[in-house]
Amino acid sequence: MGFITKINRFLLQRTVRKSKIPLKIWHQSIAQMPLMQRYTNRQKMQLRLLAGQVLNQKSIQPVNGFYLNDIMRITIATQAAILLFGFENPEQDSGLTWIRNWQHILVYPTPFHNGRKTTFNTQGLMGSWGGFESGETHYQGGIIINWQDDQPHPLRKHANQVLLHEMAHKLDMLDGDTNGHPPLHSNMSQQVWFDVFSQAFEQLNAQLNHGIKTTINPYAATNPAEFFAVTTEYFFEAPRVLKRAFPNVYHQLALFYRQDFL
């Protein structure tokens, strides 16, 4: 390990020590999170440290008169830590480098209106959609979620992880395009990722076109970016469902998130 790397790790470890979540409230928080139950005790302690770093570096703010107590804030930070967990590497930078393109999470109490109007172009195709959203993110700015949909719930075969969905979009944006193709690790193949996700996306759309009930949320068929975000939700909440529907997609996500729950 080089000198500069050692200095960076020292500074990071000092920050980690300062941002530790107190054990009592940590246990109260994760007791309500079924997503946490698949991790070992050692991994939970690592997630505690990572969630503390998220709280220390990112702002989690309620809007529309909503109130977030400490357990709710810790829950949201821990959801973020779950997605980032596999990115942690003691010899390299923290997993937080993967969320460098946003600084805050705004939390509405319930689904919120996106402030847009529904418009159509001259060909009759929808140009923009105005309505209520569970979550939203853009190139510029942070992440927006609503607590009603994001709060912990029993694991279901129809995955619904609002924050993880929006964080997946932010990962996708790191290379400048929102196309379902985030920056990959050096041991992954760009071509394999493209082929696997393209084939699965086309398969899902073909099922819808033929009136076949889909295994995963049909919203994934909207575009490749939404396919990546929705399959991320399934990877973490309903991995067996995803692997049964799209085994190659599951494998690529396991390589990308560096976690495997099956």
N, C-alpha and C positions, 0 to 999 in steps of 0.2 A: 504494500500500500504506500503510495507516494506521500510526501510531506504535506502538500496542499490538501490531499484527500483526508489525511489524519486530522488536520486542523478543522476541516469542514465537519467531520464526524464528531469531533470534540464539541464544536459549537452546537451541533444538532442535539447531541446527548444532553448538553446543559439546558437547551430549550425544552427537551422532553421532560427533564426532571422538574422544571418550573411549571409545566402545563399538565401534570398528572391529575387525573380526575380522582377525587376522594373515593376510597373503596366502598364505603357504605352506599353512597348515591349511585355509584357505578353498578353495584349488584342490584339495586332497586330498578335501575334502568334496563339492564339486559335481561332481567327476569321476565320482562314483558315482550321480549323480542325472540320469536321462534327462529328467526334467521341465525341467531347466535348459538343455538343448541348443537349445531353440527361441528363446532370448533372445540378443541381440547382446552383444558384449563390454561395450559401454557400459551396457546394461541389467543385465548381471551385476554390474557394479561398484555400480550403484544397489541391486540386491538384496542385495549384501554389506553395504551400509550399513544397509538396513532390517532384515536378519537380525540385525545387531549390536544394533540398538535393541530388537528382540524379546528377545534374550538379556539385555539390560540391564534391561528392565522386567518381564519375565515369568519365573517360576520353572519350570524343567523338572526334575522330580524322579523318580528311579526308585523303585519300590516292590517289595515281596516279595523283597528281597535282590538285585534286579537292579542291574547296574552300567552307567552311561552314560559312555562316554569323550567327549572333546571333539568328535570328529568326529560322533558320534551326536547330541550336543546341537546342534551347528551345523546338521546335516541337518534336525532337527526345526524349528529356528528359520527355516531357509531355506524349508521347506515353507510355514510360516506367511507368510513374506515374499512367496512366489509368489502366494498368494491376495490379499494386501493390495497388491500392486505397483501396480495400476491406481488405487487410492484415493489414492496420493501426489499432492499438488498443492502446488507451491512457493509459491503465493499463499495457501494456506489451511492448515488443520491437517494434521499428519502422518496417514498411513494408520492409525497406531496408535490413533487415536480410535475406529476401528471395532471394536477389541477391548478397549474400556474395561470391558466387563461380565464379564471374567474375568482372573485373576491368575496362574494356574498350570496346568501340564500334568503330570499324573501318568502315568508310563510303566511298564506291566507288561511282563514279558518275553514273555508269550503271552496269548491270550484269557483273560479273567478272569470269575469268577462275579459277577453283579450283586447278589447278596445278597438277592434277593427270592424269594418263593414264587409259584408259579403259582396264581391264584385265578380263580373264575368267579362271575358274578352270578346272580341268581335266574332270569334268562332263558337261562342257559347260555352267555352271552358272556364271553370272557376279560376279567377286570378288571385283572390284572397278570401279567407273565410272569417266571419265574425261570429263569435259564440263563446260558450263557457269552456274553460280548460281545466284539466287536473294539474298540469304543469307546463312550463314553457322556458325556453332559453334561446338566446341569440348570440351571434358572433361577439357583439359588444354588450357587455353587461354580465350579470350573474345568472343565477338559477331562480326560478319561481316555482313553488309547489303549494299544495294546500294540505293542511293537516288531516282533514277528514279522510282523504284517500291515502295519505302517506303514513299515517300512524300504524304501528305494528298490528298484525292480524294473524290468525291461524293460517299456516301455509295452505295454499289452494292450488289446484291443477291449472286454474286460469290465473296466471301470475299478474300481480298488480303492485309494482314497486316504483312509485312516482319519482323519487329522488334518483334511484339508480338509472331509470330511463333518461332523465335529463342529464345526469352525469355522463352517460354513454354518448349523448349528443356532443357534450363538451370535449370528450376524448376524440370524437370524430372530427371536431373542428381544429384540433391541434396542428394538422398539416395543411390547413387553409381551405379545405373543401369539406362540405357536409355530404358525404356520399356513401356512408356505411363502411368506410375503409380507414380506420384510425392508423396512426403510426405503429408499425409492428416491431416486435423484438427481433434482434439480429438472427435468432435461430428459427425464425418463421419465414415462410415463402409468400411473397406478395402475390404471385400467380395462383398459388393454391387457395389463398384466402379469397381472391377475386372469383375464381372458378366455383368454389364451394358456395359462397354467398349468392352469386348470380344464379346458379342452378336452383338453390333452395327458394330464392325470391320468385323465380319463374314458376316453380312448382306450386307455390302457394297461390299465385295469381291464377294459374290454370285450374286449381281446385275451385276457386271462387267463380271463375267464368263458367264452370260446369255445374255450379250449384252444389258442390260438395262441401259438407261442413268441415271446417278447418280445425286442426288440433290446437293451434295457437291462435291468439287474438288476430282476427283478420285485419286489424289496423296496421299490422306489419307489412301488408301488401301495398301500402300507400306509396312508398318509395324505398330505395335501398337504405337510406339513413334511418327511417322508422323501423325497417326490418332489423337492423343492428341493435337499435335501442330496445325494441320489444323482445328480441331473443336474449338480450342481456337480462331483462326482467326474469325470463323463464330460466335462464342459466342459474340464477341465484335462488329463486323461489321454487321453481318446479323443474329441476334438472332432468328428472326421469321423463317428463312429458316432452321436453325439448329433444332429448336424446332419441326417444322413440320416433318423433316426427322428422327430425333432421340430425341424424347422428354425426355427420361430418361437420355441421355447424357447431354442435356441442363440442367436438374435439378441437376446433379452431378457437373457440372461446375459452376452453380450458387452457390452451397454450397461451392465449393472450392475457387472460386474467391470472394465470399461473395458480389456479385453484382447480380442484377436481373433487366433486362431491359424490361421485358414484364409483 
